[in-house]
Amino acid sequence: QVQLVESGGGLVQAGGSLRLSCVASGSDFTINVMGWYRRAPGKQRELVAVATRSDITNYAPSVKGRFTISRDNAKNTVYLQMNSLKPEDTAVYYCNALAYSGSSSWGQGTQVTVSS
């Protein structure tokens, strides 16, 4: 099982920026896909952005052009640079790691609040 520790959430005004980080540790399994999901109040968890080990990325349409996902495979770390934040981006953001074995792990989540 992989342990994931997220950081970088907080409160920001609309139009501002935040950068989330997620460090994976505790497993010998090589991680294939790392990504970010979010759950807004009263809504289901949704994909925000994912990146494969070879840097193939996928974004939710609502964040494309504003958010950028990147990875440092040597550090087992994934980042989410969030620019031009909107109040509707307010959510708990969760890091996910999918190993080549198929094992999936989740972080505890970090709160992002965007004020209007």
Order of alpha helices (4+ residues) and beta strands (2+ residues): beta-beta-beta-beta-beta-beta-beta-beta-beta-beta-beta
